Protein backbone atom coordinates (compact mmCIF):
# COMPACT_ATOMS: atom_id res chain seq x y z
CA UNK A 1 0.00 0.00 0.00
CA UNK A 2 2.84 2.36 0.86
CA UNK A 3 4.47 1.77 -2.52
CA UNK A 4 1.15 2.34 -4.31
CA UNK A 5 0.62 5.66 -2.51
CA UNK A 6 4.20 6.71 -3.27
CA UNK A 7 3.71 6.08 -6.98
CA UNK A 8 0.46 8.05 -6.92
CA UNK A 9 2.14 11.04 -5.26
CA UNK A 10 5.03 10.83 -7.75
CA UNK A 11 2.62 10.77 -10.72
CA UNK A 12 0.69 13.77 -9.41
CA UNK A 13 3.99 15.64 -8.90
CA UNK A 14 5.02 14.96 -12.49
CA UNK A 15 1.69 16.22 -13.80
CA UNK A 16 2.05 19.36 -11.68
CA UNK A 17 5.61 20.05 -12.92
CA UNK A 18 4.84 19.54 -16.61
CA UNK A 19 1.57 21.40 -16.27
CA UNK A 20 3.39 24.38 -14.81
CA UNK A 21 5.95 24.33 -17.61
CA UNK A 22 3.24 24.23 -20.26
CA UNK A 23 1.36 27.08 -18.62
CA UNK A 24 4.55 29.12 -18.39
CA UNK A 25 5.21 28.60 -22.12
CA UNK A 26 1.70 29.54 -23.20
CA UNK A 27 1.61 32.69 -21.10
CA UNK A 28 4.99 34.07 -22.15
CA UNK A 29 4.43 37.83 -22.60
CA UNK A 30 4.81 39.52 -25.99
CA UNK A 31 6.13 43.04 -26.58
CA UNK A 32 3.42 45.69 -26.46
CA UNK A 33 1.32 45.71 -29.61
CA UNK A 34 2.49 42.31 -30.87
CA UNK A 35 0.29 39.38 -31.89
CA UNK A 36 1.22 35.68 -31.97
CA UNK A 37 -0.95 33.52 -34.20
CA UNK A 38 -0.86 29.80 -35.02
CA UNK A 39 -1.08 28.87 -38.70
CA UNK A 40 -4.03 26.59 -39.49
CA UNK A 41 -3.98 26.86 -43.28
CA UNK A 42 -1.85 28.62 -45.89
CA UNK A 43 -1.94 29.26 -49.63
CA UNK A 44 0.16 31.37 -52.00
CA UNK A 45 -1.38 33.70 -54.57
CA UNK A 46 0.52 36.22 -56.68
CA UNK A 47 2.88 38.09 -54.32
CA UNK A 48 1.01 37.08 -51.16
CA UNK A 49 0.53 34.23 -48.75
CA UNK A 50 -2.96 33.91 -47.33
CA UNK A 51 -3.03 32.48 -43.82
CA UNK A 52 -5.92 31.17 -41.74
CA UNK A 53 -4.69 31.55 -38.18
CA UNK A 54 -5.82 31.14 -34.61
CA UNK A 55 -5.16 33.60 -31.80
CA UNK A 56 -6.73 33.38 -28.34
CA UNK A 57 -9.24 30.77 -29.61
CA UNK A 58 -10.31 33.08 -32.44
CA UNK A 59 -9.79 32.17 -36.11
CA UNK A 60 -9.24 34.78 -38.82
CA UNK A 61 -7.54 35.31 -42.20
CA UNK A 62 -4.54 37.45 -43.01
CA UNK A 63 -2.67 38.30 -46.21
CA UNK A 64 1.09 38.81 -45.94
CA UNK A 65 4.04 39.25 -48.31
CA UNK A 66 4.81 35.74 -49.56
CA UNK A 67 6.40 33.63 -46.81
CA UNK A 68 7.16 29.92 -46.35
CA UNK A 69 5.22 28.59 -43.35
CA UNK A 70 3.97 25.28 -42.00
CA UNK A 71 0.71 24.33 -40.30
CA UNK A 72 0.94 24.81 -36.49
CA UNK A 73 3.84 27.26 -36.89
CA UNK A 74 3.61 30.52 -34.89
CA UNK A 75 3.87 33.85 -36.72
CA UNK A 76 4.20 37.30 -35.19
CA UNK A 77 3.10 40.77 -36.28
CA UNK A 78 2.32 44.20 -34.88
CA UNK A 79 0.92 46.23 -37.79
CA UNK A 80 -2.19 45.34 -39.74
CA UNK A 81 -5.11 46.82 -41.62
CA UNK A 82 -8.52 45.13 -41.77
CA UNK A 83 -10.52 44.98 -44.97
CA UNK A 84 -14.12 43.81 -44.97
CA UNK A 85 -15.81 42.01 -47.86
CA UNK A 86 -12.53 41.56 -49.71
CA UNK A 87 -12.50 39.59 -52.97
CA UNK A 88 -9.29 37.95 -54.15
CA UNK A 89 -9.24 37.77 -57.94
CA UNK A 90 -6.31 35.37 -57.85
CA UNK A 91 -7.92 32.91 -55.44
CA UNK A 92 -11.48 33.56 -56.65
CA UNK A 93 -12.42 33.72 -52.99
CA UNK A 94 -14.39 36.17 -50.85
CA UNK A 95 -13.25 37.08 -47.34
CA UNK A 96 -15.85 38.71 -45.04
CA UNK A 97 -12.86 40.08 -43.11
CA UNK A 98 -9.12 39.85 -43.67
CA UNK A 99 -6.05 41.53 -42.18
CA UNK A 100 -3.29 42.83 -44.43
CA UNK A 101 -0.16 42.53 -42.33
CA UNK A 102 2.94 44.56 -43.05
CA UNK A 103 5.52 43.03 -40.67
CA UNK A 104 4.88 39.28 -40.57
CA UNK A 105 7.75 37.31 -39.04
CA UNK A 106 8.58 33.94 -37.55
CA UNK A 107 10.34 35.71 -34.69
CA UNK A 108 9.46 38.69 -32.51
CA UNK A 109 11.70 40.93 -34.63
CA UNK A 110 9.55 42.57 -37.36
CA UNK A 111 10.15 41.78 -41.02
CA UNK A 112 11.19 44.55 -43.42
CA UNK A 113 8.11 44.28 -45.62
CA UNK A 114 4.50 45.28 -45.63
CA UNK A 115 1.43 44.48 -47.66
CA UNK A 116 1.30 47.75 -49.48
CA UNK A 117 4.97 47.79 -50.46
CA UNK A 118 8.01 48.78 -48.44
CA UNK A 119 7.39 52.06 -46.65
CA UNK A 120 10.60 54.03 -45.94
CA UNK A 121 8.70 56.08 -43.34
CA UNK A 122 8.07 53.04 -41.12
CA UNK A 123 10.93 52.44 -38.68
CA UNK A 124 13.20 49.59 -39.79
CA UNK A 125 12.13 49.59 -43.45
CA UNK A 126 14.86 50.04 -46.04
CA UNK A 127 14.78 50.30 -49.83
CA UNK A 128 17.64 49.47 -52.15
CA UNK A 129 18.68 51.84 -54.92
CA UNK A 130 19.14 50.11 -58.27
CA UNK A 131 21.93 51.04 -60.65
CA UNK A 132 19.72 52.09 -63.57
CA UNK A 133 19.25 55.05 -65.88
CA UNK A 134 15.80 55.65 -67.34
CA UNK A 135 15.22 58.31 -70.01
CA UNK A 136 12.92 61.06 -68.64
CA UNK A 137 9.43 61.38 -70.08
CA UNK A 138 9.01 64.11 -72.70
CA UNK A 139 7.60 67.12 -70.88
CA UNK A 140 7.68 65.15 -67.63
CA UNK A 141 9.69 65.02 -64.42
CA UNK A 142 12.38 62.77 -63.04
CA UNK A 143 11.91 61.05 -59.68
CA UNK A 144 14.44 63.45 -58.12
CA UNK A 145 12.63 66.49 -59.52
CA UNK A 146 9.32 65.32 -58.05
CA UNK A 147 10.92 65.06 -54.59
CA UNK A 148 12.67 68.43 -54.99
CA UNK A 149 9.50 70.21 -56.19
CA UNK A 150 6.95 68.28 -54.12
CA UNK A 151 5.48 71.30 -52.35
CA UNK A 152 4.83 73.06 -55.66
CA UNK A 153 3.58 69.87 -57.34
CA UNK A 154 1.20 68.86 -54.53
CA UNK A 155 -2.24 68.19 -56.01
CA UNK A 156 -0.99 68.55 -59.59
CA UNK A 157 -0.68 65.94 -62.32
CA UNK A 158 2.82 64.82 -63.34
CA UNK A 159 4.30 62.43 -65.88
CA UNK A 160 7.36 60.34 -65.00
CA UNK A 161 9.21 57.35 -66.43
CA UNK A 162 10.61 54.66 -64.19
CA UNK A 163 11.48 51.01 -63.71
CA UNK A 164 9.12 48.99 -61.51
CA UNK A 165 11.16 47.76 -58.52
CA UNK A 166 8.31 46.52 -56.31
CA UNK A 167 4.68 45.67 -57.04
CA UNK A 168 1.76 44.68 -54.81
CA UNK A 169 -1.60 44.06 -56.42
CA UNK A 170 -5.18 44.58 -55.25
CA UNK A 171 -4.74 46.24 -51.83
CA UNK A 172 -7.42 48.76 -50.89
CA UNK A 173 -8.83 48.38 -54.40
CA UNK A 174 -5.65 49.57 -56.10
CA UNK A 175 -2.17 48.38 -57.07
CA UNK A 176 0.94 49.65 -55.26
CA UNK A 177 3.99 50.29 -57.43
CA UNK A 178 7.52 51.46 -56.60
CA UNK A 179 9.53 53.03 -59.42
CA UNK A 180 13.09 54.28 -59.78
CA UNK A 181 14.79 56.06 -62.67
CA UNK A 182 18.35 56.32 -61.36
CA UNK A 183 18.02 59.91 -60.09
CA UNK A 184 18.42 60.82 -56.44
CA UNK A 185 17.48 63.84 -54.34
CA UNK A 186 19.03 63.88 -50.87
CA UNK A 187 18.64 60.13 -50.51
CA UNK A 188 15.14 60.00 -52.01
CA UNK A 189 15.22 57.78 -55.09
CA UNK A 190 12.14 55.53 -54.86
CA UNK A 191 8.69 56.84 -55.76
CA UNK A 192 5.45 55.14 -54.71
CA UNK A 193 2.58 55.06 -57.21
CA UNK A 194 -1.00 53.77 -56.88
CA UNK A 195 -2.97 52.72 -59.92
CA UNK A 196 -5.81 50.53 -61.19
CA UNK A 197 -3.54 49.49 -64.06
CA UNK A 198 -1.48 46.31 -63.92
CA UNK A 199 2.28 46.07 -64.35
CA UNK A 200 5.12 43.88 -63.06
CA UNK A 201 8.57 44.16 -61.54
CA UNK A 202 11.17 44.96 -64.20
CA UNK A 203 8.84 46.88 -66.54
CA UNK A 204 9.93 50.36 -67.59
CA UNK A 205 6.73 52.40 -67.59
CA UNK A 206 5.36 55.89 -68.04
CA UNK A 207 2.97 56.96 -65.34
CA UNK A 208 0.70 60.00 -65.20
CA UNK A 209 -1.01 60.80 -61.93
CA UNK A 210 -1.55 63.35 -59.16
CA UNK A 211 1.05 64.17 -56.53
CA UNK A 212 -0.21 63.73 -52.95
CA UNK A 213 1.70 64.62 -49.77
CA UNK A 214 1.43 63.27 -46.22
CA UNK A 215 -1.02 60.45 -46.91
CA UNK A 216 -1.91 58.38 -43.83
CA UNK A 217 -3.92 55.20 -44.36
CA UNK A 218 -3.68 54.22 -40.67
CA UNK A 219 -2.05 51.18 -39.02
CA UNK A 220 1.44 52.53 -39.76
CA UNK A 221 0.88 53.07 -43.49
CA UNK A 222 1.94 56.69 -43.87
CA UNK A 223 3.65 58.22 -46.88
CA UNK A 224 5.29 61.63 -47.24
CA UNK A 225 4.67 61.58 -50.98
CA UNK A 226 3.09 59.35 -53.61
CA UNK A 227 1.49 59.55 -57.04
CA UNK A 228 -2.21 58.62 -56.88
CA UNK A 229 -4.62 57.11 -59.44
CA UNK A 230 -1.94 56.90 -62.10
CA UNK A 231 -2.47 55.81 -65.67
CA UNK A 232 0.30 53.45 -66.80
CA UNK A 233 1.76 52.77 -70.22
CA UNK A 234 4.90 50.90 -71.28
CA UNK A 235 7.72 53.31 -72.06
CA UNK A 236 9.11 53.34 -75.61
N, C-alpha and C positions, 0 to 999 in steps of 0.2 A: 504493500500500500504506500509506504514511504517513497519507494522508487517511482511509482505511478504519479504521485503528487508532485515529485520533483520534476519529472518530465513535463507535466502540465504547466508548472510555473515557468520552466525554461521556454516552452513553446509560446506562452503568452508574452514573455519578455522579448522574444525574437520578433513577434508581430508588432509589439510596441516600438521597438528600435527601428524596424524597416518602415513602419507606418510614419514615424516621425521624420525619417529621411525623405520619404516621398512627399510629405506635406511641406517640408522645408524647400524642396526643389520646385514644387508647384507654386509656392508663394514668393519666390524670389522677386524682389522689386525691380521694376524697370525704371529707366530715367524718365523724368517728367515729360509727358506728351507722347511717349512711345507706346506702340501696340505690338503684341506678340500674337500671331495667328497660326493655327495649324492647317496645313494644306490638306484638303479632302479630295480635290480634283483639279487638274490643270490641263490646259490646251493652248497651243500656240496659234496665232493668227496674225498675219502681216508682221508688224514690228512689235507685237505685244504678246504677253502671256496672260491668259485669263485664268484666275484662280478662284475656286470655291473654297472658302476657309471657315474655320470655326474659332471664335474667341469668346470666352466666358459663356459657353453653351449657346452662343448665337452664331448661326451660319449666314454668310453673305458672300457676294462676288466682288472681286477687284480686278482691275486691268493694270498691268505694270509693264515697263520696258522688258523685252524678252529676256527670260531668265530660266536656267535649268534647275528644276526642283523635283522633289519626290513626294509622293503621298506620305503624310504624317510628319513631314519636315516642318520646322518652325521658321516663319519669316517675320521680319521686324520692319516697322515703318513709323513715321511721325507726321508726315504731311500727306493729305489726301483731299480730294474734291468729289463730292457725291453728285451723280447724275441720275435722274429719275426717268423711267420710260426710255431707256437707251436701246437703240437697235444697232447691232453689229452687222454690217453688210458682208463682211468676210465670213463670219460664222453663221449668218442667216438666223440669228437668235435675238430675242428680245429679253432685256433685263429690266424688271420693274425698278430696281435700284442697283447701282454699281459704283464702287469707289475707284477713281483714277489716282493711283499712288505714285508719287514722284521720287521717293527715296527707299524703295524696297531693298532689303538686304537680308542675308542669312546670319548676320551678326548685328550687334547693337549699333555699330558704326554705320551711319547712313551711306547709301550708294550715291555716286555722282551723276545720277540721271533723274529725270522726271518725265511724267507722261506727256507733257506738252513741249518737250524738247529741253535741252540743257538751258538753264536760266543763270546767267552770270551774276545776277543780283541776289541769288540765294547763297548763303554762306556755304563754302565747301565745293561749289560747282566751278569747274574750269572748262574752257573751250580751247581747242588747239587751232592755231593759225596754219593754214595750208600754204605751201609755196606755189602760188598760182598767179596768173596775170590775165585778167579778163578785160577785153576791149569795152570801154564805156559805151552806154547806149547813146545814140545820136540825139542830142537835145536833152539828155538825161543827166543823172548825177552818179558819182561813184559812191561806194559805201562810206568812205572817209568823209566826203563832202556832206553826206546826209547827217553824219554825227556832228560835224563842225557847224552846220547851219540848222540844226534841229529846232532851235527856238523860232527861227524865221519860217521854217517849213511846216511847223506844227499845224495840222488840219488841212494841209495842202496836198495835192496829188503830185507824185514824183514817179519817174521812170528810172530803173536801174537794172543793169546786167549783173549776173553773179552765178557762181557755181553752187549747186545744192550740196551742202555738207551734212545736213541732218534733216530728217523728214519724219513726221508723225501724223498719221491720217485719222480723220474722223473724231477729233476731240472737241467737245462743245460745238458740234455741227460745223466744224471747219478743219482745214489741214494746217499744220504748223511746220514752217519751212525755215531753215537757216541758210543764208547765202554768204559767200565771201567773194571778193573780186581781186584780192591781193593788196588793196590799199589799207591804210592804217592811220587812225587819228587818235593819238595819245593812248594807245593800247586798245582802242575800239576797232575791231576788224570784222565782227560777225553780226549780221543784221537779221533780225527775226521778222518773218512775213507770215500773215495768215491769209488763206485763200480757199475758195470752194474748188479751185482747179487742182488737178492731180499732177504730180511730178515724181521724181525719184532721185535718190542720192547719186551724184555724178553728173546730172544734167546741167548744162549751162543755159540759163533761162533769162528772159526779159520779163520783169514784173512792173506793173503800173498799179499803184494804190495810194492810200492816204496815210500820211505820217501822223502817228498818235504818240503822245508823251505821257509818262507816268500812269500806265494802265495797271490796275490791280484787280485780278480775278478772284482774290481771296485764297486762303489755304497756302500762302507762301508763293503764289504765282503772281509776281509783280515784275513789271518791265518798264525800264526808263524810256525806251523807245521801241516802236515796231511799226511795220507797214501793214495796214488793215485792208481786208476785202480786196486783195490784189487780183488782177487779171494776169495770167501767165501765158507766155508763148516761148517756144524754143528759139534761142538766139541763133542768128545766121552769121 
